[in-house]
C-alpha cells in the first residue's frame, strides 16, 4: 500500500528543514532511499530520516553521547523475521531540531563516526 501523498510531502518538508539546519557542516544533501532519506555530508552518509525522524550515524565513540540523551537506535524488522535489526544510527535529541548550532553539533558527531567507519579519521 502506498503512503498517502500528504505524508510524503510532510516528510520532504522535514528533510528540507534538517538540511537547512545542517548547512554549516559542509556539502549536505539528501537522497531518497528505502522509503526514507539518507543525509550525506561531503559524500559520507551521516544520517537517515525515516518516518520524519532524524537518526545520526554512531560508533563506539559517539554512541554513549546519544544514549546519555536517551536517544533510541534506528531499528526495523525485515519480512519473515521476528527480531528487529538495530542499525548504527541513533535518533537526534529533540531539543537539537530547532537550532542550527545544536543540530550541527550532533551532525558533526555523525560525520565523525562516518569518517571513522570509512577509515578516513
N, C-alpha and C positions, 0 to 999 in steps of 0.2 A: 504494500500500500504506500503510495507517495505521500510525503509530508505536505500539509496544507501550504499554499503559497505564502500566506502571511507569516508563518513560522520561518520560512527560508529568508524572507525579507527582513524579519526581526533579527535573525542571526547575522545577516550581512551588515546590518546597522551596528551590531555589537562588534563584529570583526573590524569595521572601519574605525570605531571608537578606540579599540585596542591599538590598531596601527597608528592612529594619531598620537596616542599617549606614549608609544614606544619609539617615535621617530628620532629621538635624540640618541638612540643606540647605534644608529647607522642605517644601512640599506635594509629596511624592514618591509616585508611584503607577505601576503597570504596566498596560499594555493589551496583550491578545493581538493579534498581527498576523503574518501570513505564516508561521505555524508557530513563531514565537518570541514575543518580547515587546518592546514599546517602553517605555522608562523615561522618565517625564516628571517635571519639577520645575517647579512654578509654570506649568504648561501649555506648557512647551517640552520637546521631545524631546531629552534629554541623553545617552541611551544606548540600546543594544539588547542583548537577550540572544538568542543563537541557539545551540542545542545545548549549553546550560549554560555558555556562555562570555559574559562581560560585555565589551562594547565601548562606549567613550565617544566622543561627538562630538568631532571635531578640526577645526582650521583651520590656516592658515599660521602662526599664533602658537603654538598648542599642539602641533601635530604633532611638532616636534623634541623635545619633552619625552617623548613616548611612544616615539619612535624611539630616544632615548638609553637607554631602559629595555629596548630590543629587543622592544617590543610589536609584534604583527603587525596589519595592517589587516584589516577585515572584507571579505571578497570572496565572490562567488557566481558561478555560471555559469548563465546563462539558457538555457532549452531552445532548441536549434537554433543555439547559438553555441559557438564553440571557445574564445574568450578569456574569462577571468573578468572580472567587473565589480568594481572596487575602489571601496568607498564611503568617505566621510569619517568613519569610526568606527574606532578602534583599541582593541585588547584592553587591558583593565586589567592593570596589573602584578600578578602572582600574589601578591606579598608584601603587597599592599594589601587582599586579600579577607578578612582576618581581624580587622581593627581598623577601627572606625568612623572615627576621626580620619584614618587613612591613606586610606581609600576616599573619604571626603568631600573630601579634598584633590584627588584625581583627578576626582571628581564635579563639583567646583567648576570645574575646567578644562573639562569637558564642558558645563556650564551656561553658562560664559562664551562658549564657541565657539558654542553655540546662540543666545545673545543677540546676538552679533555677526552671525550669519547671518540673524537675523530683523530686523536693523537697530535693535536695542534696546541696543546697548552697544558 
